[in-house]
């Protein structure tokens, strides 16, 4: 539709409600653990879209919610954050939810129920977004789930048809193991950019790879450029042009939820501005630092 704003970055993936529990002590299985709890919006794709919008980019999120109160609230939350929305309601489903346990050292563990996200379709991305967009960013969760795998593959094919760059965040190590993440990536062919932690990317490589450089090199079978997110240690950018490592500034961590999503958003914004790889890594670190000093994914 003429005159309708379109995003520069399309983010495809989950919208979730997060129940965060900041534990006062290590989790006591089978007993009680004191915690501070709160509800926030989350989901890797939703977090990435909001952080990318904060860079000043026009960003659109294609996601699914349920026919419930959280689903009705989601669009308003995204609009207030400046994100263009293609949030579709899945009839008869509840909005996805995730219990996030945040340990005293800030590390998070997640217990997700995808809910309405299992109804995601490539048709959820408005056709009018494609001609003006420059990039499609996909959360790996959708490619790992049998219910949505084909739909995300079709979205990636459409992005290539429109000459968009494509990035995939590999998301989480245990689902990669359970659903054979390496095969799922081979099914879509090499992407422009693959992001993941050293632990996540090691799942995709050959046993015995331990250094960040070796892990990145093994993952290049899936992408032109591989970025290894390493928390407080130097992040790695590896492409055909070379390898760069950039360390983050030390920051006192409160909650690591959404840190990787913020990193991806900052890095993509810099990459689309044609920044050099070290500057892209530094931009990712800068947004991730903002994420970990607060509570929740964004």
ZIJO-V36505 format. One record per helix or strand of 2 or more residues. SS is the DSSP state (@ for helix, = for strand). FROM is the first residue (numbers start at 1). LEN is the number of residues. If there is no record, write none. Layout:
# ZIJO-V36505
{{SS	FROM	LEN} {SS	FROM	LEN}}
This chain:
# ZIJO-V36505
{{=	9	4} {=	16	8} {=	35	8} {@	44	10} {=	59	8} {@	69	12} {=	84	7} {=	96	7} {=	108	6} {@	115	5} {@	122	3} {@	127	4} {=	135	5} {@	140	5} {@	149	13} {=	165	5} {@	173	6} {@	181	8} {=	191	7} {@	198	7} {@	212	8} {=	223	7} {=	235	5} {=	242	5} {@	259	14} {@	277	16}}
